[in-house]
């Protein structure tokens, strides 16, 4: 897995629901774009948070530019199947004759996983798309679905290759599987919070990826509490102040100290789960702070990109999970 993180063709952002996958995808995408990469963020049936995060009024049903070097698309099953069908049939006319008939549509809706496979196929297509004699995108970042669904999604090309006779669907499936299993071109970036359930699910997700022989990249630990509250005092003096009954009962100082104690407890809990995660899954880690803001917009995305920049540059991707 040696080589720069942004030197891949595809990064898959995976993790439990609610851990900030979209935020991480956008922060990595913004950072890569700032470094000169032409980046596409591809979402799968996601809530359209890109408007808020990048301050643009678009629905992203088609690829749209959000800033210099950065594009995004929110893939829907129907649009992805249409693009996949035209890719397989090599003709819009033939696609309409086959895929847009009512009987065929009813059949396709009953095929398990077909729409997911079409979205994965569209993602693969964007990694190969050419424009002006060069790749249209240097890097595609797939903001994937939550843990259980992402494993099903990534398994589909292998299922097709193992079960379907050689034909129009097996060629794209073979190309997609080749990409997904090649650590020089594709890595899955595990995203989590430093909490019990997200860490447990991340470890299970990594095991599932290993069973599929899919390479894992770094682990992004999101929303960490910064250890900042004793910076103006020696640590021992700060600890003593937190334990002081008289200070705790003071009308002015008491609420501040109780908030500081809660903050410290949260930070210590984060440290415990970060260590647990590293022990169970010794992959490189990228750490992002909890940003305490009234709103989360492109300035927050850029701040997270700034926090990631030095960490990404220092990544040792030769480490592997046991």
C-alpha positions as CSV (number, residue, x, y, z in Angstrom):
1,X,0.0,0.0,0.0
2,X,3.0,2.3,-0.2
3,X,2.6,5.6,-2.0
4,X,0.6,8.8,-1.4
5,X,-3.0,8.5,-0.3
6,X,-4.1,10.9,-3.1
7,X,-2.2,8.9,-5.6
8,X,-5.0,6.4,-5.8
9,X,-7.8,6.4,-8.4
10,X,-10.5,5.6,-5.8
11,X,-11.0,6.2,-2.1
12,X,-14.0,4.6,-0.4
13,X,-15.2,6.3,2.8
14,X,-16.8,3.7,5.0
15,X,-18.1,3.5,8.5
16,X,-21.1,3.4,10.9
17,X,-24.0,5.7,10.3
18,X,-23.6,9.1,12.1
19,X,-19.7,9.1,12.3
20,X,-19.3,11.9,9.7
21,X,-18.5,10.0,6.5
22,X,-19.8,12.8,4.3
23,X,-17.8,15.4,6.3
24,X,-14.6,13.3,6.0
25,X,-15.2,12.7,2.2
26,X,-15.6,16.5,1.7
27,X,-12.6,17.4,3.8
28,X,-10.4,14.9,2.0
29,X,-11.8,16.0,-1.4
30,X,-11.2,19.7,-0.7
31,X,-7.7,19.0,0.5
32,X,-6.8,16.9,-2.6
33,X,-8.3,19.6,-4.9
34,X,-6.3,22.3,-3.1
35,X,-3.2,20.2,-3.9
36,X,-4.0,20.3,-7.6
37,X,-5.9,17.0,-8.0
38,X,-9.1,16.9,-10.1
39,X,-11.5,15.3,-7.6
40,X,-15.0,13.9,-7.8
41,X,-17.0,13.2,-4.6
42,X,-19.5,10.5,-5.5
43,X,-22.4,9.9,-3.1
44,X,-24.9,7.1,-3.0
45,X,-28.5,8.2,-2.5
46,X,-27.3,10.6,0.2
47,X,-29.2,13.5,1.9
48,X,-28.1,16.5,-0.1
49,X,-25.7,18.0,2.5
50,X,-23.4,19.2,-0.2
51,X,-25.4,22.4,-0.6
52,X,-24.8,23.3,3.0
53,X,-21.2,22.1,3.1
54,X,-20.1,24.0,0.0
55,X,-22.6,26.7,-0.2
56,X,-24.0,25.8,-3.7
57,X,-27.6,25.6,-4.8
58,X,-27.6,22.4,-6.9
59,X,-29.3,19.0,-6.6
60,X,-26.1,17.1,-7.8
61,X,-28.2,14.5,-9.7
62,X,-25.5,15.0,-12.4
63,X,-21.8,15.8,-12.0
64,X,-21.5,19.5,-11.0
65,X,-18.5,21.6,-10.0
66,X,-18.5,23.0,-6.5
67,X,-15.1,24.8,-6.5
68,X,-11.8,24.8,-8.4
69,X,-10.7,21.2,-9.1
70,X,-13.7,19.7,-7.2
71,X,-16.9,18.2,-8.5
72,X,-19.7,16.2,-6.9
73,X,-22.5,13.9,-7.8
74,X,-25.3,12.3,-5.8
75,X,-25.9,9.0,-7.6
76,X,-29.5,7.8,-7.7
77,X,-30.3,4.1,-8.6
78,X,-32.4,5.0,-11.7
79,X,-29.8,7.4,-13.2
80,X,-27.0,5.0,-12.4
81,X,-28.8,2.1,-14.1
82,X,-29.4,4.2,-17.1
83,X,-25.7,5.1,-17.4
84,X,-24.6,1.6,-16.7
85,X,-27.0,0.2,-19.3
86,X,-25.7,2.5,-21.9
87,X,-22.2,1.6,-21.0
88,X,-22.9,-2.1,-21.4
89,X,-25.0,-1.7,-24.6
90,X,-22.7,0.9,-26.1
91,X,-25.8,2.7,-27.6
92,X,-28.5,4.9,-26.1
93,X,-30.9,3.6,-28.7
94,X,-30.3,0.0,-27.7
95,X,-30.5,0.9,-24.0
96,X,-34.0,2.4,-24.6
97,X,-35.2,-0.6,-26.6
98,X,-34.1,-3.0,-23.8
99,X,-34.0,-1.3,-20.5
100,X,-37.0,1.1,-20.8
101,X,-39.6,-1.5,-21.6
102,X,-42.2,-1.9,-18.8
103,X,-41.7,-5.7,-18.6
104,X,-37.9,-5.3,-18.3
105,X,-38.2,-2.5,-15.7
106,X,-40.4,-4.7,-13.5
107,X,-37.9,-7.5,-13.8
108,X,-35.0,-5.2,-13.0
109,X,-36.7,-3.9,-9.8
110,X,-36.9,-7.5,-8.6
111,X,-33.2,-8.3,-9.1
112,X,-31.5,-8.0,-5.7
113,X,-28.6,-5.6,-5.7
114,X,-28.8,-4.5,-9.3
115,X,-29.3,-0.8,-8.5
116,X,-26.4,-0.9,-6.1
117,X,-24.3,-2.6,-8.7
118,X,-25.2,0.1,-11.2
119,X,-24.1,2.8,-8.7
120,X,-20.8,1.0,-8.1
121,X,-20.4,0.6,-11.9
122,X,-21.0,4.4,-12.3
123,X,-18.3,5.0,-9.7
124,X,-15.9,2.7,-11.6
125,X,-16.7,4.5,-14.9
126,X,-15.8,7.9,-13.4
127,X,-12.3,6.5,-12.4
128,X,-11.8,5.7,-16.1
129,X,-13.5,8.6,-17.7
130,X,-11.4,10.6,-20.2
131,X,-11.7,14.2,-21.2
132,X,-9.3,15.9,-23.7
133,X,-7.0,12.9,-23.8
134,X,-6.5,12.7,-20.1
135,X,-8.5,11.4,-17.1
136,X,-11.4,13.7,-16.3
137,X,-10.8,13.0,-12.6
138,X,-7.5,12.2,-10.9
139,X,-9.3,10.9,-7.8
140,X,-12.8,9.7,-7.1
141,X,-14.0,9.7,-3.5
142,X,-16.9,7.4,-2.9
143,X,-19.0,8.6,0.1
144,X,-20.4,5.1,0.6
145,X,-23.4,3.8,2.6
146,X,-23.2,2.6,6.2
147,X,-21.3,-0.5,7.3
148,X,-23.6,-3.4,6.5
149,X,-24.7,-1.9,3.2
150,X,-21.1,-1.0,2.0
151,X,-20.0,-4.6,2.4
152,X,-22.9,-5.8,0.3
153,X,-22.2,-3.1,-2.3
154,X,-18.5,-3.9,-2.6
155,X,-19.2,-7.7,-2.8
156,X,-21.5,-7.4,-5.8
157,X,-18.8,-7.6,-8.6
158,X,-17.4,-10.8,-7.1
159,X,-20.9,-12.3,-6.8
160,X,-21.5,-11.6,-10.5
161,X,-18.2,-13.1,-11.6
162,X,-18.9,-16.2,-9.5
163,X,-22.5,-16.8,-10.6
164,X,-23.2,-15.3,-14.0
165,X,-22.0,-16.8,-17.3
166,X,-19.6,-14.7,-19.4
167,X,-21.5,-11.9,-21.0
168,X,-22.2,-8.2,-21.1
169,X,-22.3,-7.9,-17.3
170,X,-19.1,-9.8,-16.5
171,X,-16.7,-7.4,-18.3
172,X,-17.6,-4.4,-16.2
173,X,-17.7,-6.6,-13.0
174,X,-14.2,-7.9,-13.7
175,X,-12.9,-4.3,-14.2
176,X,-14.6,-3.1,-11.0
177,X,-13.3,-6.0,-9.0
178,X,-9.8,-5.5,-10.3
179,X,-10.0,-1.8,-9.2
180,X,-11.4,-2.6,-5.7
181,X,-8.8,-5.2,-4.9
182,X,-5.7,-3.3,-6.2
183,X,-4.2,-1.3,-3.3
184,X,-2.2,0.8,-5.7
185,X,-5.4,2.2,-7.2
186,X,-8.1,1.8,-4.4
187,X,-8.2,2.0,-0.6
188,X,-11.1,2.0,1.8
189,X,-10.8,4.8,4.4
190,X,-12.5,3.6,7.6
191,X,-14.2,6.4,9.5
192,X,-15.2,6.2,13.1
193,X,-15.8,8.1,16.4
194,X,-13.7,7.3,19.4
195,X,-16.7,5.7,21.1
196,X,-17.6,2.1,22.0
197,X,-20.1,1.1,19.3
198,X,-18.4,3.0,16.4
199,X,-15.0,1.4,17.2
200,X,-16.5,-2.1,17.6
201,X,-18.3,-1.7,14.2
202,X,-15.1,-0.4,12.6
203,X,-13.2,-3.4,13.7
204,X,-15.9,-5.7,12.3
205,X,-16.0,-3.7,9.0
206,X,-12.2,-4.1,8.6
207,X,-12.6,-7.9,9.2
208,X,-15.3,-8.0,6.5
209,X,-13.1,-6.1,4.1
210,X,-10.2,-8.5,4.7
211,X,-12.5,-11.5,4.0
212,X,-13.3,-9.9,0.7
213,X,-9.5,-9.2,0.1
214,X,-10.2,-5.5,-0.2
215,X,-7.4,-3.2,1.0
216,X,-7.9,-0.9,4.0
217,X,-6.2,2.5,4.1
218,X,-6.0,4.8,7.1
219,X,-8.6,5.1,9.8
220,X,-10.1,8.5,10.3
221,X,-11.1,9.1,13.9
222,X,-13.6,12.0,13.8
223,X,-14.9,14.5,16.4
224,X,-12.1,14.1,19.0
225,X,-12.3,16.3,22.1
226,X,-9.1,18.5,22.2
227,X,-7.1,18.3,25.5
228,X,-7.0,22.1,25.8
229,X,-8.5,23.2,29.1
230,X,-5.4,23.0,31.4
231,X,-3.0,24.7,28.9
232,X,-2.7,27.8,31.2
233,X,-2.0,25.8,34.3
234,X,0.5,23.0,35.3
235,X,-1.4,19.7,34.9
236,X,-1.2,18.8,38.6
237,X,-2.5,22.2,39.7
238,X,-5.4,21.8,37.2
239,X,-6.2,18.4,38.5
240,X,-6.3,19.7,42.1
241,X,-8.6,22.5,41.1
242,X,-11.0,20.1,39.4
243,X,-11.1,18.0,42.7
244,X,-11.5,21.0,45.0
245,X,-14.9,21.0,46.8
246,X,-14.7,24.7,47.5
247,X,-13.9,25.6,43.9
248,X,-16.8,23.3,42.7
249,X,-19.3,25.1,45.0
250,X,-18.2,28.6,43.9
251,X,-21.0,30.4,42.0
252,X,-18.8,31.7,39.3
253,X,-16.0,29.1,39.1
254,X,-18.1,26.0,39.8
255,X,-20.0,25.8,36.4
256,X,-16.8,26.3,34.5
257,X,-15.0,23.6,36.5
258,X,-17.9,21.1,36.0
259,X,-17.8,21.8,32.3
260,X,-14.0,21.3,32.3
261,X,-14.3,18.1,34.2
262,X,-16.9,16.8,31.7
263,X,-14.7,17.8,28.8
264,X,-11.7,16.0,30.3
265,X,-13.8,12.9,30.9
266,X,-14.8,12.9,27.2
267,X,-11.2,13.5,26.1
268,X,-10.1,10.5,28.3
269,X,-12.8,8.3,26.9
270,X,-11.7,9.3,23.4
271,X,-8.1,8.4,24.3
272,X,-9.2,5.0,25.6
273,X,-11.0,4.1,22.4
274,X,-8.3,5.4,20.1
275,X,-5.8,3.1,21.9
276,X,-8.3,0.2,21.7
277,X,-8.8,0.8,18.0
278,X,-5.0,0.9,17.3
279,X,-4.5,-2.3,19.3
280,X,-7.2,-4.2,17.4
281,X,-6.6,-2.6,14.0
282,X,-3.0,-1.4,13.7
283,X,-3.5,0.9,10.7
284,X,-2.4,4.5,10.4
285,X,-4.8,6.9,12.0
286,X,-5.9,10.4,11.0
287,X,-7.4,12.5,13.8
288,X,-10.0,15.2,13.4
289,X,-11.2,17.5,16.2
290,X,-14.7,18.2,17.3
291,X,-15.6,21.6,15.9
292,X,-18.0,23.4,18.2
293,X,-19.9,25.5,15.7
294,X,-23.4,26.8,15.3
295,X,-23.3,25.9,11.6
296,X,-21.2,23.6,9.5
297,X,-20.2,25.0,6.2
298,X,-17.3,25.2,3.7
299,X,-15.1,27.1,6.2
300,X,-15.4,24.1,8.6
301,X,-14.6,21.7,5.7
302,X,-11.5,23.8,4.9
303,X,-10.5,23.8,8.6
304,X,-10.7,20.0,8.7
305,X,-8.7,19.9,5.5
306,X,-6.0,22.0,7.2
307,X,-6.0,19.6,10.1
308,X,-5.6,16.6,7.7
309,X,-2.9,18.1,5.5
310,X,0.2,17.4,7.6
311,X,-1.2,14.0,8.7
312,X,-1.9,12.9,5.2
313,X,1.6,14.0,4.1
314,X,3.2,11.9,6.9
315,X,1.1,8.8,6.4
316,X,2.9,5.4,6.4
317,X,0.7,3.3,4.2
318,X,3.0,0.3,4.4
319,X,1.3,-0.7,7.6
320,X,-1.3,-3.4,7.4
321,X,-3.9,-4.7,9.8
322,X,-3.2,-8.1,11.2
